[in-house]
Amino acid sequence: MKKIIALVSAGIFFSSANLFSQETAAVIENVTETAEAVVDAVSHSFDGLEDEADVVSSFAEDSLEDTEGEVLKAYNESKNKKEEKPKYKYTKEKNVASKKRPTKHDSKNDYLDKSDNYEEESNAVFKYGLESQISSLIDELTKNEDHRFVDQIYDLFYETKDAAVKDKVIEYFTKLKDPCLGDYACEVINDPYDTRRETVDRCFKYVSEAQIKESVPGLVDLVDKEEEEYFTGALTALGDLGEREEAEFLADYLDRDDLTVPQRQALMKVLGRIKAIETWDKVVEIAKDEDENSFVRMYAAEAIGAMEKPEGEDILVDLFESTDPNLRCHVVKGISHFNDEKADKVIIQALRDSQYKVRIEAIEAVEKREMKDSVPYLIFRCKDKDELKNVKEKSYKVIAKLNTSEGNDYLISLLEDKKTGVGARAKVAGCLLAENNAGTKEVIELARSTMKSDVKYQKDLRYALGKEFAKYDRGEFAEICSEYLNSTDVATQGTGLDMWAKGRYSSCRAKVEEIARDAVEEENKEEEKTAKPGTYKFGQKRKNANAKKAKKILEMDGSTVIKAAPEKTDAVSGDASEKPASTAVSEDAK
């Protein structure tokens, strides 16, 4: 009987040898165990047979075909069991945010134009204006983050039939991060097929900025459908809104081989942003795979850092040795999430990288992690004559922000060095003023020195510095503002008006009103020309080209400029009699 069992086992093994020759040892072992079980069963059925010939004959005729069928069945079941991977079942149902009105703000003092006239004109545009006029107004309000008209804009959204106006409204509330359009955005995302593609894309951005969590199930559904026109937008929004459940859902996508390269890139970005730890092993495998798409690898490296697992730091250190500069850039992004000496060394090394993109990324990492010890490296970058302009300008900004004595002294030395170009001096001045840690006095003195000459170099620097002063409301700028306003150069004086519009320095108001007076006189002459043709002298030059600008700025502040009385004319000759025009007076002065 042992001989029979051995014979049958050998027959089964050799009959299936070709079938398993390319499969793994684990599958062969599984099938062999199944075969032995079958042989054992067959051997029991041989009891009572008289000789080995009968056994073999019986096996050949009655059992061999069934045995091979059982072996094949066992093999297929084993293979299928190995390849099957349970897919995460996302259970959240589609939802719609509750309907709500916009958030109201009482912050009139923060508005660029505070005049009652501006509010009246704006309300008239919303009520009677053309669609193009309404769009332009909403653009202006969006830029200025003006909250005064939120109710009018919200009501307009549900009244207008113009798609362009609707898009402008979505952009407006996106900038304000106001969730009042959450119900509309959720409905569009849940069923985007009858909505303009541009509007759908704006809804993706809106739910991200306004943090409309109710939109998440709809976003997941669009990602799951893999429709190319919505996939990336929905996936990106998930990166801002997704949590653990969404991370588990997205983890299944890493094993897919049917995604396009852009889709895989977007997926990698999102996995890092939502810290999808469930995908850790696969993301690491992708980052290390030199045959993988370069952009997919670099986003995988960034994701490794964003997940902030301790073992990720050593992986990134190794990846920084790559010859691919794009990968090194994103390794720096990733390692900036770690705050230790090991990460510092990589970032310092990146400051000296041969690829400028890597150096810029390293400077951003220095800024993010406030690495004051890196200041000497940044100064060296600025002094390097071969260094690129954008690397230097980025370095100026970070040196000013780090606020070290060495760094501040270096930036001030650039201001005082006449060999430093106009653009560089203006950029350094802007960085120092933005941080307001050091150099303000030196920037003011530099601007004052440019008043002594009207050569192009001095004028260009004067304008550039004036634009920097005009960004801030600081008492120490009042005196230099006055000097700009008193300049005989029209552009310089106009820059001074920009500075005053921001700071409203009381010591300069009289000069602004004086400039505005010419605009009032010009209006009176226009009125006289209309009322009495022939009495206006053509060719008269307006006294000050900045007059209307000054008048507008005063009105924006809520001040009233009193119009000068029209000059009396001789009834016979029509010549204007000499009479001093009244001055323009603000409400404060009255």
Secondary structure, 3 states (H helix, E strand, C coil): CHHHHHHHHHHHHHHCHHHHCCCCHHHHHHHHHHHHHHHHHHHHCCCCCCCHHHHHHHHHHHHHHHHHHHHHHHHHHHHHHHHCCCCCCCCCCCCCCCCCCCCCCCCHHHCCCCCHHHHHHHHHHHHHCCHHHHHHHHHHHHHHCCCCCHHHHHHHHHHCCCHHHHHHHHHHHHHHCCHHHHHHHHHHHHCHHHCCHHHHHHHHHHHHHCCCHHHHHHHHHHHHHCCHHHHHHHHHHHHHHCCHHHHHHHHHHHHCCCCCHHHHHHHHHHHHHCCCHHHHHHHHHHHHCCCCCHHHHHHHHHHHHHHCCHHHHHHHHHHCCCCCHHHHHHHHHHHCCCCCHHHHHHHHHHCCCCCHHHHHHHHHHHHHHCCHHHHHHHHHHHHCCCCCHHHHHHHHHHHHHHCCHHHHHHHHHHHHCCCCCHHHHHHHHHHHHHHCCCCHHHHHHHHHHHHHCCCHHHHHHHHHHHHHHCCCCCHHHHHHHHHHHCCCCHHHHHHHHHHHHHHCCHHHHHHHHHHHHHHHHHHHHHHHHHHCCCCCCCCCCCCCCCHHHHHHHHHHCCCCCCCCCCCCECCCCCCECCCCCCCCCCCCCC
